Every structure is written in structure tokens, then in C-alpha cells.
Amino acid sequence: MRSMSKSHRTPRFFTFGGTTKNVINSHPCSRAWVEVDSKAIENNSRVLKKFIGEDCLLMAVVKADGYGHGAETVAKAALLGGADSLGVATLEEGIELRNAGLKCQILILGNLINSEELYSSFCWDLIPTISGIREAIICNNIAEKTDKQFVIHLKIDTGMTRLGCDCNEVKELISKIDYLENISLKGIYSHLAIADKDHRGKTLKNFTQIQLNRFEKVLNDLGERKQSICRHLANSAGALSDSCLHFDMVRVGLSLYGYFPVNDFESDLNLTPALKVKARVTLIRDVEEGIGVGYGHFFKTQRKSKLAVVAIGYADGVSRALSGKISASIDGVLVPQVGAIAMDQMVFDITEKPDVKIGQVLTLLGKDGEVFISPQNWSDLSGSIPWEVLCSFRNRLPRVVT
Ligand SMILES: Cc1ncc(COP(=O)(O)O)c(C=O)c1O
């Protein structure tokens, strides 16, 4: 174990019998925790970089606290593995990485709407995404009072219908931006809406092809002007699907963390999942047949059973919608979760594995011996997506970097 979350490092003191004692905080692995394999991230970054080739840059998307893995840990590992830059969603996420000492290019993928935020972005050397002339003018005004240009990336909406300038207005917008002397347009990008679903077989399908066509048309219309601009379109699904989506840079999140966008994604890449969720057994109960377990008694034992109470719940990020649907691995053996997942606890049926002891560790997510429980296993069961599963683990779970 190399590091742990801050709350577990802060010592507490109390006075007892006239002397002050340093209370030893609970160990980060005493209850439940998220284990992050930083070498896996570094390796995934290296694998992805090799895959996209020398002419394409790799942006590691580390927003949402590095998809729940810890942004600083992930950013440093990804850069070690060859990533060229970082992508975050918010100003605060960018500042956090600068405070952690990271000097590389950081693009803010979300929209900063007011001049205070854009001013901070400028001061922290973070690249904002702009979608229109309004933000461009604010950026220009900010940089006007300095001797530095404000570097920006322009987002184009090719079909996500979220952020970005209308495809048909890009040429005009860029000609206006070119009049603004204090900003430097260094990137132009768009975002794929259904590249994960479109990847069936080896050819680009349907809407991704339409988005690609729209993006290419915009670039063609720009003529020579596009030469000095970094063009980027692909997320993980796009980057792994087809090199025609790569352009000058790809922005990868999910694949950096070791997962393919869908289970049947056709790829030979050797990516390693970096995250495990583990929790300890806090009590073992022998109960009779027909006993209701947990809130609502949604589960009743069908036989004399051995149950293990495990110290993790929906307040830690394990969705209650998974109640009675998941299994965890203990020594590489799967045991089913039974009854409603509560805020801080859940129960597993260990009748088939009666040698389990109090304090023993269950792997709820990730690899344990031959068993692998993926975020997609959970998201299929709860009507979610792997991205949401990864981002849902709360700070109450210490992140332990291995
Ligand atoms: C603009 C943008 N680019 C890239 C990504 C990375 O996507 P993925 O995790 O599918 O690789 C995201 C993530 O949502 C994003 O919002």
C-alpha cells in the first residue's frame, strides 16, 4: 500500500487521565475501501499511446476525481505512461491538479460561464472550452491586460446536442475569433454521442459516421486555417473503433481505467482494470429457514443459512438498485448478496462457503483470483452504465493506491 486518503492521515488527540494521547485512526482497510492500481493506469496509458501511434496525442480524461480512482493518482500515472495532456470537467478539478504540481496542458471540458471563472482558468494556465463568441470575447478581454495570450479550444456540436457551436456557424465564428488579438485558438473539437453503441463489427456505423462527416466538413471549410489547430473527436469508443476518428488527439477516459465501452467490444488491446472495491465481514450469523433479512425483509432464507454482514452500503456508492442481484468474491469463490442493500451494510449468503471468518475481505468489484466482477456487470443489473458505477464511490471509502 503506498498512500491513502487524507482523512485517514489526520491524527486526532484526546485527553485521558490528565495526559494527551494520540488516537490511532482506524486503518483505511479496516472497513471498506477502493483499491487503485496505479501501475495498471500507467500501463493502460502506454498501451493506448502505442495503439494510436506517434502522430496522435493522448489526452487522459481525469474528471470526476479520475472516474472515482483519484484524479492526482490517475493523472500522474497516465502521464508516466505517455499521456500528453489531461482533461477535466471543472475549474476546480483543474486547479486541484495544478496544486498537485502537474504542469502539462489541462483542458476544461465543461463550459465556464462567467469572467471570474475564465479569469481563474487563465491564471492557473488551464485551457477553457468555448462554444461561442460570448466566451471568446470574455477571454480576449481578460488577456488584454496582460502580455500573454489566452489559449482556448473551440467545441463544435456535431450531434451530441450539448455543448458546442452549431456546425454551420463555425467558419464565421472562427473568422470573428481571429480578430480577437489576445486569444489563441489552439484546438477544435467535438464529442461522439453513440460511438460505444455504433461499434458493432469493424466498420463505423450510422450516427458516428454522420458526426465524422460533419466534423470533416467543418475542417475542410477552414482550409489552411486548421493547420495550426489541434483537432480532436474521439472518446475511448471512438479511439478504439477506427483510426479515422483519431485526428490529432484522442480523449480517453474509460479505457485508461482498463475497461472497454461495451462488453462485446472487439479489441485485442490488453487493458488492465485498475479499481477494486473491497469490504470486510463484520459479523457472521447462523439463521434458521424462513428468516427475513434486512429492511423490508425482501429476502427470506430458503434453508438454514450462514450469513455474513459486510460493512459497505449505498452511502459508499453501491447502489441500492443492486440489492439481491450482485455477488462478491471471497478467496475467488462467488457468494450472493441477499436482502436490501442498506446505507452502511449489506448481507451475503455464505452457506456454501462456511469457512469465512469475521474480518475476512470480500471483493465486490474487480479481480479476485480467477473471478472478475466488472463495472458493466453492475451497470447491467442496475440499469446504469460503467461510467456511473465508477464515479459513484464516495469519499467515505478510502482510496488505497497499490
Ligand atoms: C468531452 C469528453 N471527451 C472524452 C470523454 C471520455 O470518454 P470515455 O470515458 O468514454 O473515454 C468524456 C467523458 O465523458 C468527455 O465528456
The ligand as an ORCA input file, in Angstrom:
! r2SCAN-3c Opt
* xyz 0 1
  C     -15.746     15.695    -23.876
  C     -15.319     14.326    -23.420
  N     -14.312     13.731    -24.045
  C     -13.891     12.496    -23.690
  C     -14.505     11.812    -22.661
  C     -14.013     10.438    -22.307
  O     -14.972      9.456    -22.597
  P     -14.692      7.908    -22.334
  O     -14.695      7.722    -20.849
  O     -15.842      7.213    -22.954
  O     -13.401      7.581    -22.943
  C     -15.575     12.399    -21.998
  C     -16.265     11.667    -20.945
  O     -17.425     11.750    -20.686
  C     -15.989     13.694    -22.376
  O     -17.009     14.323    -21.772
*
